[in-house]
Amino acid sequence: MTSDQRIGVMFDRAWAPEQLPGFAREMERIGVDELWVVEDLGWNAGVSAAAAALGATERLRVGIGITPAPLRNAALLAMELATLERIFPGRLVAGVGHGVQGWMESVGARARSPLSLLEETVTAVRALLRGERVELVGREVRIDGLELVHPPAEAPPVVAGVVQPKSLALAGRVADGTIVAEGHGPDDLARAWEFIARKPEEHLLTVFTFLCLAESADAARRAAGPTLTGQAAWLGRDPADVYSAFGPAPEAASRVRALWRAGARSVVLRPVGPEPVTQVAQILPHLM
């Protein structure tokens, strides 16, 4: 691992939120660079979870992966992020995405144009965080001359959590980086870079990947069970083709390093199975 390569851990959406502060402190103690919280409809809220993790730690960078743009007014999101960045400078990464369209529709928040909404949201939020006065009358977002009273000294990265080619191209145009979901491997990242159309040193690429340590990769896949099957269905690929850090710790670590070589600057482990802290602690020495 080089100085510009980071290792993160996801606080799984299924875990009780009251466990988050202690988990964050433990990740900081064992030497993890980043902790990522999840915002999925009906589970934990991303901004409040990020605040809890930041407040419980001193060094850890905390990522929000991801806030659905249809649920977040761009002005309010910028205010929330600015507040966090002012209180915890240099430790926040803010992810924004389309949201699952069925979920968005179920709460009356589905956008007419998800692409326009995401581009306008990211553009407006980044400008507000830079302290600019924003005038935007877009297809989905309208802001009439708003300027933050307390912008941060330095804007935190605003990254787009996206999958499809048009959305990847959008991320390359308007975001500070891109979040790639679990299951994507080095070949997928090579294709993603073609659409992002930026140099790796200019664009913060973060990749989530499942972690399950076992005596073999096949044993890990069996242990991952429904989690792996569900992600495979979402990606439209066979479970065997869902790229993951599975197997003994040295083998799992080699798969993480392959993602770094493919241009990821942060690889975020999503532990599957029992004893997630132990799994992370066991792989870390093989990544140093």
The 8 nearest C-alpha neighbors of each residue, nearest first, counted from 0:
[[1, 287, 4, 286, 2, 5, 256, 3],
 [2, 0, 4, 3, 5, 287, 259, 264],
 [1, 3, 4, 0, 5, 264, 287, 6],
 [2, 4, 1, 264, 5, 0, 265, 200],
 [5, 3, 264, 1, 2, 0, 265, 259],
 [4, 6, 265, 32, 264, 3, 266, 7],
 [7, 5, 266, 32, 265, 267, 31, 33],
 [6, 8, 267, 33, 34, 32, 266, 31],
 [7, 9, 268, 267, 34, 269, 35, 33],
 [8, 10, 35, 269, 11, 34, 268, 36],
 [11, 9, 36, 35, 12, 8, 34, 37],
 [12, 10, 13, 14, 9, 37, 269, 36],
 [11, 13, 14, 37, 42, 43, 10, 39],
 [14, 12, 11, 15, 42, 10, 43, 16],
 [15, 13, 12, 11, 16, 18, 10, 19],
 [14, 16, 17, 18, 13, 19, 12, 43],
 [17, 15, 18, 19, 14, 43, 48, 20],
 [18, 16, 19, 15, 20, 21, 14, 51],
 [19, 17, 16, 15, 21, 20, 22, 14],
 [18, 20, 22, 16, 17, 21, 23, 52],
 [21, 19, 23, 55, 52, 22, 18, 51],
 [20, 22, 24, 23, 19, 18, 25, 55],
 [21, 23, 19, 25, 24, 20, 18, 26],
 [24, 22, 26, 20, 25, 21, 52, 19],
 [23, 25, 27, 21, 22, 26, 56, 28],
 [24, 26, 28, 22, 27, 23, 21, 29],
 [27, 25, 23, 31, 28, 29, 24, 22],
 [26, 28, 24, 30, 25, 31, 29, 59],
 [29, 27, 25, 26, 30, 24, 31, 23],
 [28, 30, 26, 27, 31, 25, 280, 283],
 [31, 29, 27, 28, 32, 26, 283, 280],
 [30, 32, 26, 27, 33, 7, 6, 29],
 [33, 31, 6, 7, 59, 5, 60, 30],
 [34, 32, 7, 60, 59, 61, 31, 8],
 [33, 35, 61, 8, 7, 9, 62, 60],
 [36, 34, 62, 9, 61, 63, 10, 8],
 [35, 37, 63, 10, 64, 9, 45, 62],
 [38, 36, 64, 45, 12, 65, 39, 63],
 [37, 39, 45, 44, 65, 66, 43, 64],
 [40, 38, 42, 41, 37, 43, 44, 12],
 [39, 41, 42, 38, 102, 43, 44, 103],
 [42, 40, 39, 43, 44, 38, 102, 12],
 [41, 43, 39, 40, 12, 44, 38, 13],
 [44, 42, 38, 45, 12, 37, 41, 39],
 [45, 43, 38, 47, 46, 48, 42, 37],
 [44, 46, 38, 48, 47, 37, 63, 49],
 [45, 47, 49, 48, 44, 50, 63, 79],
 [48, 46, 50, 49, 45, 44, 51, 43],
 [49, 47, 51, 45, 50, 46, 44, 52],
 [50, 48, 46, 52, 47, 51, 45, 53],
 [49, 51, 47, 53, 48, 52, 54, 46],
 [50, 52, 48, 54, 49, 53, 55, 20],
 [53, 51, 49, 55, 20, 54, 50, 23],
 [54, 52, 50, 56, 55, 51, 49, 61],
 [53, 55, 51, 52, 56, 50, 57, 20],
 [54, 56, 52, 20, 53, 51, 24, 23],
 [57, 55, 53, 54, 24, 58, 59, 52],
 [58, 56, 59, 55, 53, 54, 27, 24],
 [57, 59, 56, 60, 27, 90, 32, 53],
 [60, 58, 33, 32, 27, 57, 56, 61],
 [59, 61, 90, 33, 91, 34, 32, 58],
 [62, 60, 34, 91, 33, 35, 90, 59],
 [63, 61, 35, 92, 93, 91, 64, 34],
 [64, 62, 93, 65, 94, 36, 35, 45],
 [65, 63, 94, 37, 36, 62, 35, 66],
 [64, 66, 94, 95, 63, 38, 37, 96],
 [65, 67, 95, 38, 94, 96, 68, 64],
 [68, 66, 98, 96, 97, 69, 70, 95],
 [67, 69, 71, 70, 97, 96, 117, 95],
 [70, 68, 108, 67, 71, 109, 110, 103],
 [71, 69, 68, 67, 108, 72, 103, 66],
 [72, 70, 68, 69, 73, 76, 67, 75],
 [71, 73, 75, 74, 76, 70, 68, 69],
 [72, 74, 76, 120, 75, 124, 71, 77],
 [75, 73, 77, 76, 72, 78, 124, 142],
 [76, 74, 78, 72, 77, 73, 79, 71],
 [75, 77, 79, 73, 78, 74, 72, 71],
 [76, 78, 124, 80, 74, 75, 79, 81],
 [79, 77, 75, 81, 76, 80, 82, 74],
 [80, 78, 76, 82, 77, 81, 75, 83],
 [79, 81, 83, 77, 82, 78, 84, 76],
 [80, 82, 84, 78, 83, 79, 151, 150],
 [83, 81, 85, 79, 80, 84, 78, 86],
 [84, 82, 80, 86, 81, 85, 87, 79],
 [83, 85, 88, 87, 81, 86, 82, 151],
 [84, 86, 82, 151, 83, 88, 87, 81],
 [85, 87, 83, 84, 88, 82, 81, 151],
 [88, 86, 84, 85, 83, 90, 89, 53],
 [89, 87, 84, 85, 90, 86, 91, 83],
 [88, 90, 91, 87, 84, 155, 60, 153],
 [89, 91, 60, 88, 61, 87, 59, 92],
 [92, 90, 61, 60, 62, 155, 89, 93],
 [93, 91, 62, 156, 155, 61, 157, 63],
 [94, 92, 157, 63, 62, 158, 156, 91],
 [93, 95, 65, 158, 64, 63, 159, 157],
 [96, 94, 66, 159, 65, 67, 160, 68],
 [97, 95, 160, 67, 159, 98, 68, 65],
 [96, 98, 67, 68, 113, 117, 99, 69],
 [99, 97, 67, 96, 100, 103, 68, 69],
 [100, 98, 102, 101, 103, 97, 67, 39],
 [99, 101, 103, 102, 98, 104, 109, 97],
 [102, 100, 104, 103, 99, 105, 109, 98],
 [103, 101, 105, 99, 100, 104, 40, 106],
 [102, 104, 109, 108, 100, 105, 101, 106],
 [103, 105, 109, 107, 101, 106, 102, 108],
 [104, 106, 102, 103, 107, 101, 108, 109],
 [107, 105, 104, 108, 103, 102, 109, 70],
 [106, 108, 104, 105, 109, 103, 102, 110],
 [109, 107, 103, 69, 104, 106, 110, 70],
 [108, 110, 104, 103, 107, 69, 100, 111],
 [111, 109, 112, 113, 108, 69, 116, 139],
 [110, 112, 113, 109, 139, 116, 115, 138],
 [111, 113, 110, 115, 114, 116, 139, 138],
 [114, 112, 116, 110, 115, 97, 117, 111],
 [115, 113, 117, 112, 116, 118, 166, 97],
 [116, 114, 118, 112, 117, 113, 119, 139],
 [117, 115, 113, 139, 119, 114, 118, 120],
 [116, 118, 120, 114, 115, 119, 121, 68],
 [119, 117, 115, 121, 120, 116, 122, 114],
 [118, 120, 122, 116, 117, 121, 115, 123],
 [121, 119, 117, 123, 73, 122, 118, 116],
 [120, 122, 124, 118, 123, 119, 125, 117],
 [123, 121, 119, 125, 120, 124, 118, 173],
 [122, 124, 126, 120, 125, 121, 119, 127],
 [125, 123, 77, 127, 121, 126, 122, 73],
 [126, 124, 128, 122, 127, 123, 121, 129],
 [125, 127, 129, 123, 128, 124, 131, 122],
 [126, 128, 130, 124, 131, 129, 125, 123],
 [127, 129, 125, 154, 130, 126, 150, 124],
 [130, 128, 126, 127, 131, 154, 125, 150],
 [131, 129, 127, 128, 150, 147, 146, 126],
 [132, 130, 127, 126, 129, 146, 133, 128],
 [131, 133, 146, 145, 144, 134, 127, 130],
 [134, 132, 144, 145, 131, 135, 146, 142],
 [135, 133, 144, 143, 142, 132, 136, 145],
 [136, 134, 142, 141, 137, 133, 143, 140],
 [137, 135, 141, 140, 142, 134, 138, 143],
 [138, 136, 140, 139, 135, 141, 119, 115],
 [137, 139, 140, 115, 136, 116, 112, 141],
 [138, 140, 116, 137, 115, 141, 119, 112],
 [141, 139, 137, 119, 138, 136, 116, 142],
 [140, 142, 136, 135, 137, 143, 139, 134],
 [143, 141, 135, 134, 144, 145, 136, 133],
 [144, 142, 134, 145, 135, 141, 133, 136],
 [143, 145, 134, 133, 132, 142, 146, 135],
 [146, 144, 133, 132, 143, 142, 147, 134],
 [145, 147, 132, 131, 127, 133, 148, 130],
 [148, 146, 149, 150, 130, 127, 145, 78],
 [147, 149, 150, 146, 130, 78, 145, 151],
 [150, 148, 147, 151, 81, 82, 85, 130],
 [149, 151, 130, 147, 128, 81, 148, 152],
 [152, 150, 153, 85, 81, 154, 84, 149],
 [151, 153, 150, 154, 85, 129, 88, 84],
 [154, 152, 151, 155, 129, 89, 128, 88],
 [153, 155, 128, 129, 151, 156, 152, 125],
 [156, 154, 92, 91, 157, 153, 84, 89],
 [157, 155, 92, 175, 158, 93, 154, 91],
 [158, 156, 93, 175, 94, 174, 92, 155],
 [157, 159, 176, 94, 177, 175, 174, 93],
 [160, 158, 177, 95, 94, 96, 170, 161],
 [159, 161, 178, 96, 177, 95, 94, 179],
 [160, 162, 166, 159, 167, 96, 163, 178],
 [163, 161, 167, 166, 179, 164, 160, 180],
 [162, 164, 166, 165, 167, 161, 191, 168],
 [163, 165, 167, 166, 194, 168, 162, 191],
 [166, 164, 168, 167, 163, 169, 194, 114],
 [165, 167, 169, 168, 163, 164, 161, 170],
 [168, 166, 164, 170, 195, 169, 165, 194],
 [167, 169, 195, 194, 171, 165, 166, 170],
 [170, 168, 166, 172, 167, 171, 173, 165],
 [171, 169, 174, 167, 168, 172, 173, 159],
 [170, 172, 195, 168, 169, 173, 196, 174],
 [173, 171, 169, 170, 174, 168, 195, 196],
 [172, 174, 170, 171, 122, 169, 118, 121],
 [175, 173, 170, 158, 176, 157, 171, 159],
 [176, 174, 158, 157, 156, 202, 203, 173],
 [175, 177, 203, 158, 202, 174, 204, 159],
 [176, 178, 159, 204, 158, 160, 170, 205],
 [179, 177, 160, 205, 206, 159, 204, 180],
 [178, 180, 206, 205, 207, 160, 177, 161],
 [181, 179, 207, 206, 182, 178, 183, 208],
 [182, 180, 208, 207, 183, 209, 179, 206],
 [181, 183, 241, 242, 243, 208, 184, 180],
 [184, 182, 242, 187, 181, 180, 241, 185],
 [183, 185, 242, 187, 186, 188, 182, 258],
 [184, 186, 188, 261, 187, 258, 189, 257],
 [187, 185, 189, 188, 184, 190, 183, 261],
 [188, 186, 190, 184, 185, 189, 183, 191],
 [189, 187, 191, 185, 190, 186, 192, 184],
 [188, 190, 186, 192, 187, 191, 185, 261],
 [191, 189, 187, 193, 188, 192, 186, 194],
 [190, 192, 188, 193, 194, 189, 187, 195],
 [191, 193, 195, 189, 194, 190, 196, 188],
 [194, 192, 190, 196, 191, 195, 189, 197],
 [193, 195, 168, 196, 191, 192, 167, 164],
 [194, 196, 171, 168, 192, 167, 197, 193],
 [197, 195, 194, 193, 192, 171, 198, 168],
 [198, 196, 195, 171, 199, 201, 202, 192],
 [197, 199, 201, 200, 202, 196, 192, 195],
 [200, 198, 202, 201, 262, 197, 203, 204],
 [199, 201, 198, 202, 203, 197, 262, 264],
 [202, 200, 198, 199, 197, 203, 175, 176],
 [201, 203, 176, 199, 200, 175, 204, 197],
 [204, 202, 176, 175, 177, 264, 205, 201],
 [203, 205, 263, 177, 176, 264, 178, 202],
 [206, 204, 265, 178, 263, 266, 264, 179],
 [207, 205, 179, 266, 178, 267, 180, 265],
 [206, 208, 267, 181, 180, 266, 268, 179],
 [209, 207, 181, 268, 243, 269, 182, 267],
 [208, 210, 269, 243, 268, 244, 270, 181],
 [211, 209, 270, 244, 269, 268, 245, 271],
 [210, 212, 245, 271, 219, 270, 213, 244],
 [213, 211, 246, 247, 245, 248, 219, 278],
 [214, 212, 246, 219, 247, 215, 218, 211],
 [213, 215, 247, 246, 218, 212, 216, 219],
 [216, 214, 246, 218, 217, 213, 247, 219],
 [215, 217, 246, 245, 219, 218, 220, 213],
 [216, 218, 220, 219, 215, 221, 246, 245],
 [219, 217, 221, 215, 216, 220, 213, 222],
 [218, 220, 222, 216, 213, 217, 221, 211],
 [221, 219, 223, 217, 222, 218, 216, 224],
 [220, 222, 218, 224, 219, 223, 217, 216],
 [221, 223, 219, 224, 220, 218, 272, 211],
 [224, 222, 220, 221, 227, 226, 271, 219],
 [223, 225, 221, 222, 226, 227, 228, 220],
 [226, 224, 228, 227, 229, 223, 230, 222],
 [227, 225, 229, 228, 224, 223, 230, 271],
 [226, 228, 230, 225, 229, 224, 223, 231],
 [229, 227, 225, 231, 230, 226, 238, 232],
 [230, 228, 232, 226, 231, 227, 225, 233],
 [229, 231, 233, 227, 232, 228, 234, 226],
 [230, 232, 238, 228, 234, 236, 229, 233],
 [231, 233, 235, 229, 230, 234, 228, 236],
 [234, 232, 230, 231, 235, 229, 236, 228],
 [233, 235, 231, 232, 236, 230, 182, 241],
 [236, 234, 232, 233, 231, 237, 230, 238],
 [235, 237, 231, 234, 240, 238, 232, 241],
 [236, 238, 240, 239, 231, 241, 235, 232],
 [239, 237, 231, 240, 241, 228, 227, 236],
 [238, 240, 237, 241, 242, 220, 236, 231],
 [239, 241, 237, 238, 242, 236, 182, 231],
 [242, 240, 182, 238, 239, 231, 243, 183],
 [241, 243, 182, 184, 183, 240, 244, 208],
 [244, 242, 209, 208, 245, 182, 241, 210],
 [245, 243, 251, 210, 254, 209, 255, 211],
 [244, 246, 216, 211, 251, 243, 219, 212],
 [245, 247, 216, 215, 213, 212, 251, 219],
 [248, 246, 213, 214, 250, 212, 249, 215],
 [247, 249, 251, 282, 250, 252, 212, 246],
 [250, 248, 252, 251, 247, 285, 253, 282],
 [251, 249, 253, 252, 247, 248, 246, 254],
 [250, 252, 244, 245, 248, 254, 253, 249],
 [251, 253, 255, 249, 254, 250, 248, 285],
 [254, 252, 256, 250, 255, 251, 257, 249],
 [255, 253, 257, 251, 252, 256, 244, 250],
 [254, 256, 252, 258, 257, 253, 244, 251],
 [255, 257, 259, 253, 258, 254, 260, 252],
 [258, 256, 260, 254, 255, 259, 261, 253],
 [259, 257, 261, 255, 256, 260, 185, 263],
 [258, 260, 263, 256, 261, 262, 257, 264],
 [259, 261, 257, 258, 262, 256, 263, 185],
 [262, 260, 258, 259, 185, 263, 257, 188],
 [263, 261, 259, 260, 199, 264, 258, 204],
 [264, 262, 259, 204, 265, 205, 258, 261],
 [263, 265, 4, 204, 5, 205, 259, 262],
 [266, 264, 5, 205, 263, 6, 4, 267],
 [265, 267, 206, 6, 205, 207, 7, 268],
 [268, 266, 7, 207, 8, 6, 206, 208],
 [269, 267, 8, 208, 210, 209, 7, 207],
 [268, 270, 209, 9, 210, 208, 8, 271],
 [271, 269, 210, 275, 209, 211, 268, 272],
 [272, 270, 211, 210, 223, 269, 209, 273],
 [271, 273, 223, 222, 270, 211, 274, 275],
 [274, 272, 275, 271, 278, 270, 277, 276],
 [273, 275, 277, 276, 278, 272, 270, 271],
 [276, 274, 278, 270, 277, 273, 279, 272],
 [277, 275, 279, 278, 274, 280, 26, 25],
 [276, 278, 280, 274, 275, 279, 281, 273],
 [279, 277, 275, 281, 276, 280, 212, 274],
 [278, 280, 276, 282, 281, 277, 283, 275],
 [279, 281, 277, 278, 283, 282, 276, 29],
 [282, 280, 278, 279, 283, 277, 248, 284],
 [281, 283, 248, 279, 285, 280, 284, 252],
 [282, 284, 286, 285, 280, 281, 279, 287],
 [285, 283, 286, 287, 282, 281, 280, 248],
 [284, 286, 283, 282, 287, 252, 249, 248],
 [287, 285, 283, 284, 0, 252, 282, 256],
 [286, 0, 284, 285, 283, 1, 282, 252]]
